Amino acid sequence: MEFTQLIALRQSVRAFKDIKMDSATILKILEAGRLAPSAVNFQPWRFIVVDDDHLLENLWLSYPRQWIKSAPQAILVCGDHSESWKRAADNKDHGDIDAAIAIDHITLMAASLGIGTCWVCNFNPQIVRESFNLPDNLEPIAIIPMGYPQDSLLPTDKKRKDLRDIAFHNGLINSFE
Ligand SMILES: Cc1cc2nc3c(=O)[nH]c(=O)nc-3n(C[C@H](O)[C@H](O)[C@H](O)COP(=O)(O)O)c2cc1C
C-alpha cells in the first residue's frame, strides 16, 4: 500500500467486531513497533498485549467508556524511565517521544492489515499500574485497543489545521508555501 494511502486509512476506530486477531497478526504489529527509532536507540518501551478478559475489564475500568469494551484485544504501551535518554542540557526525558513513534508504527501497521486502533491516553494510570503490577520505573503511556473494525477501514479526509497555520519559512512570520 502506498504510504499516503496508509496515512489516510489510519484513523481512530471506536467500534470493533468481536473477533480476536491471531498471534501472527499481532506479532506483525509488534514487530513494527520494535523497529521504531528511539533516542540513542535505547528502545525504552514495553508492549503488553492484553487479551485476558479479566485484565481487559481492569483496563477498561481505567478508561470507563462504553465504546472501548468492544475491543477484543489491546496493547498497553509502557515507557521505562530508567532506560530512556535524558538530554544533558536540561534533563528532558525522551521516553514519551520514543513511545509515541513506536505507537505510530503500531497503528500504521495495524491499518495496513485492516485492523483498527485508537490511541487512548485519558485513562487513570493508577488503575493500570495496580492491575499490571507495574514497577515504578515503568509508566503506562497509552492503551491501544485494537481489533477488526465494525465498519471496514476506508480512507478518511482528516480534520486538520491548514498547513499554512502550522508550517513556516525561516521563522514564525511567513508560512511555508
Ligand atoms: C496522544 C494521543 C492521545 C489520545 N487519547 C485519546 C483518548 O484518550 N480517547 C480517545 O477516544 N481518543 C484519543 N486519541 C485519539 C484522537 O482523538 C485522534 O487521534 C484525533 O482526534 C484525530 O483523529 P484520527 O485518529 O481519526 O485521525 C488520542 C490521540 C493521541 C495522539
The ligand as a Gaussian input file, in Angstrom:
#p B3LYP/6-31G(d) Opt

LIG

0 1
 C       -1.553000      11.251000      22.370000
 C       -2.987000      10.925000      21.987000
 C       -3.912000      10.668000      22.970000
 C       -5.232000      10.335000      22.644000
 N       -6.103000       9.971000      23.630000
 C       -7.361000       9.608000      23.304000
 C       -8.272000       9.171000      24.309000
 O       -7.959000       9.105000      25.484000
 N       -9.529000       8.816000      23.913000
 C       -9.913000       8.829000      22.598000
 O      -11.061000       8.463000      22.300000
 N       -9.070000       9.231000      21.616000
 C       -7.806000       9.608000      21.932000
 N       -6.925000       9.997000      20.953000
 C       -7.360000       9.973000      19.544000
 C       -7.507000      11.378000      18.964000
 O       -8.703000      11.954000      19.425000
 C       -7.495000      11.267000      17.428000
 O       -6.277000      10.712000      17.017000
 C       -7.677000      12.619000      16.748000
 O       -8.957000      13.135000      17.012000
 C       -7.509000      12.516000      15.231000
 O       -8.407000      11.579000      14.688000
 P       -7.888000      10.305000      13.847000
 O       -7.049000       9.450000      14.780000
 O       -9.143000       9.587000      13.427000
 O       -7.087000      10.790000      12.690000
 C       -5.615000      10.325000      21.272000
 C       -4.670000      10.586000      20.290000
 C       -3.374000      10.864000      20.630000
 C       -2.353000      11.071000      19.524000

